[in-house]
């Protein structure tokens, strides 16, 4: 494994966060292009390695999984024109998939992370996953409450309902997990870890640790029609 994240890539992203204007970006366009190439090259090798344990990585290419750097500011009060990070999502169906997957977020200032799970699924998928957690709570807890999982990812994250979801009792032993509208596991990556020679292995180990979680979330979605 040879791909590494260059220090110049993180430096560019850190400076972009501090100078998020069209003028600054135009002046540093070549640095952006170099940083993006570095990230995509890392992703291409990552996808090759992921195929050993995750079939969804097969046939995918880094350049197709990266989200655009340009922000859509039409309906946002935040008018900064650019994202201050690179992000890519690996899942069946590519980066716009609503299925469980793996996310690599690269940013300066110690803001990088890897994540996995299911983010804001449509109503039918949300219902199916809640039902699966309710039926198989012990299996779900066995994954997300295991020592290894918690050491890597801490507590499960994701937006939650303030009330009890329709059709469930507040006394349900799974209620804390059923309130979720997203089920996300996140592992922070400080800059010194991102710049290590073995960063690829760090990411792959984290994704491998996420696989049982993603497989559990995927199970009830096999029968849900898009």
N, C-alpha and C positions, 0 to 999 in steps of 0.2 A: 504494500500500500504506500503510495508516494504522495498523494495529494495532501497539501497542508493549506491552512488559511494564512495568507501573508499579513504581516503586521500593517503594511500599507493599506490593506482592505479595511481593517478595523479603524485605522486612523482616518481614512476617508469618511466612513460612516459617522465617526465621532464629530468630525468637522462639519459634516452636512447637518447634523443635529443642531450645531451652534450657528450655522449660517444658512438657514433654509430659505433661500431666495433664488429666483430664476437667474439673476445676474451672477451670483456666486457659482451656481451649478453650471452655467454656460462656460464660465472661466475654467472650471475643473472637469469638463466633460470627459477628457481623456482618462483622468483618474477614476471617474465613475466606470468607464468602459473596462478598464483594467481590473477594478475590484469585482465587477459583475462577472467577468471572464473567470477570475479566480474562484468565485463562489460556484459558478456553473461547472467548472472542472472538478471541484470537490464533490458536487452533487452527482456527477456522472460516475465517479468511482464509487461513491456511497451506494448508488442504485445497483451497481454491479455486485457489490458485496451483500446488499440486502436480499438479493434474489435467493441466497442460500437458505433464508428462513421466512421470507415474505413474498409470496407469489404476485402480490399487487405491484411489486417493483419491476416485474418483467415487462420489457418493451417500452418502458418510460424513459424519457430523456430529461436531463436537468433543465435545459432551456424552456421546456414546455411546462415545468412545474413551478417556475419562479413567478411570483406575483409582480405586477408592474410597480415601478418605483414612484410613478406619478399618482398623487392622491386625487380622488374625485371630491372636489370642494364645493360642488353645486349646492348641496343641501346642508353644508357643515358650517358652523360658526368658526371653526379652525380653518383658516385660509392658507396654511403652510402648503406650498405646492408639492412637496416631496415627502415620502416616507423616509424615516431616518434609519431604516434597516432593510436587509434582504430577508425574504421569507419564501419557503417552498413547502408544498404539501404533497405527500406521497399517499395515494389511496387508489382503490379501483375507480377508474373513470377520470383520473387526473386531478389537477389542482382545484377544480370547481366542484368536485364530488361532494355530496352530502353524507357520504359513508365514513365510518371510522378510518382514521389514518394517522400519519406521522408528520410532524411539522418541525422544521429547523429554522430558527430565528437568529439571524446574525446581526449584531449591533455593537457600536462602540460603547465605552463607559460602563463596561461590565453588565450590559443589558441583554446578552445573548441567552438563549434557552432552547432546549428541545421539549417537545410536548406531544401528546397523543390523546386519542379518544374521539369523542363525537361532539361537534360544535354546532349548537342551535339547529338541530335537525327539524325537518318539516313535521307537521302534527301527527301523521300516521306513523312515522318512524319513532317519534317521541313516545307515543302510546305503546308501541311494540316493545321498546327498550324498558319502559317502566314495568310493563307486565313481566318481562323476563327477569328483572331484578326482584320483583315481588315473588315470583315462582321459585327462583333459584338464589335466594339471598345468601345462603351459606357459601355457594360457589363464588359469588361476586365478592363477598367479604374475604374469602380465602385469597383472592387476588389483590384487592386494593388495601387490605389490612395486613398483608404479609410484611414481615420485617424488611425484606429486601426492597419491596415496592415503596414502603414508607421512608426508608433511608434515602432512596433516590428521589422520590417525588413528593414526599410529605403528604399532607391531606389532599383529598380529591378537590379540585376546583371547578368552577363553572357557575353561571348564573342560576339562581334558584327562585322558586315561588315563595312568597311570604306566607301563603295559605297552603292548605292541603290540596293536592291535585284531585280533580274530579274522579269519583269512584273509589277513593281510598280513605281509610279511617286514620285519624291522627294518632291512634294507638298502634298502627301497623309498625312492626319492628324494623321495617325497611324505610320508614317515612323520611329520614334524613337524606337518603339517596334518591327517593322517589320525587322529592321536591325539585331536584335538578332539572334545568332545561338544557344544560350542556354537562357532559361528564369529561373533565379534562385533567390529565396528569402532567405536571410541568416540572422540569428540572433546570434550575438556573446554571448558566455556564459563565464563570468569570473570564475576563480577557486572558489571564495567564493559562487557563485550561484550553481556551480556543487556540492559542498560539503554540501549544505543545506539539511535538512531532507526532504523538500518538492520538491526536484529537479525533481522527477518523474512528479509531477503535472505541473511544469514549462515546461517540454518537451511536455507533453500531450496537454497543453493549446496552445503551439506554433504550434504543428501539427494540432490541430483542427482549428486554425486560417489559416493554409495553405490549408486546404481541399478545399474551394471554388476555390482557385487558381489552385490546381491540377485537380479538376473536370473540370474546363474550358479548361485546356490544354489537358485533356483526351478526351473530347467530339469529336473533329475532328479525333481522332485516332481510334475510334471504327470501322470505315469503311476502314481504311488503312490496306492493307494486308502486313503481315510480309515478 
